Amino acid sequence: MGWSICILLTVSELAEFSDPRLVAIYDSANAYPPATQPAFYSQLAASLNATSIIDLGCGTGVITCELAGLGYAVTGVDPAPEMLRIARLKPNAQKVTWTLGDASMLGTPDADLAIMTGHVIQFLLTDESWRSTLESVCGALRVGGHLAFESRNPAAREWERWTPDLRRVVSDPAAGAIERWPEVHSVRQGVVSYTIHNRFLATGYDIPAPTRIRFRTREELRGSLEEAGFRVNEVYGDWDGRPASSSTDELIFVAVRERA
């Protein structure tokens, strides 16, 4: 999805997820290309014979509601009230259990599969927040249950492509044409600070969405998963299932909970 972003814990700091004007255009501005996240996670759920799924950081519920429509028992968890308001308006939303909060709200439902989509884990900037999230997810899965998520690959240095030249215009049914572009401010110790500009062409207003995300290496992610009680089964480099390498933009992890 290039520089498109999604949601997690420090929502009060993230204009794109708390400003109603930006939340209203979120799905138009961050539409998934064909054969990417929604298809990957629904195919994964089918291949694992999952019946119960947790979507942590579900945002506006695009993937959540798609999974619910396929017959899975789905819980969507997100800390942004505006995002969940949009999610509840989607087809199949009535089949989803919606929870306002973060990973600490998961409890112990013995779910078959937990997913964290839209590069959501990159909003967990500290080792402590990532560790506590993994511990909560592990506790919410049955032994043998799976966790799947994606994170951008720092080896690919994708942030170097996030320049004002990377402009695109998206169309929203209500707001009309919106020109969007990223602007990187700093890169320090794996944390990239940047702003996504949203210029509404009908009015000329530019609503900036300042953001910080953390890039963790493949080795860091694997180590943290193993420490939390998971075994890594696969690390893909793209949504077509190719293996991850130093040149792939994605690190798509599929891990299984091993310890009781």
Secondary structure, DSSP 8 states (H G I E B T S, - for coil): -TT-----S-GGG-HHHH-HHHHHTHHHHT---TTSHHHHHHHHHHHTT--EEEEET-TT-HHHHHHHHTT-EEEEEES-HHHHHHHTTSTTGGGSEEEES-GGG-----EEEEEE-TTGGGG--SHHHHHHHHHHHHHHEEEEEEEEEEEE-GGGTGGGG-STT--EEEEETTTEEEEEEEEEEEEETTEEEEEEEEEETTT--EEEEEEEEE---HHHHHHHHHHTTEEEEEEESSTT--B--TT-SEEEEEEEE---
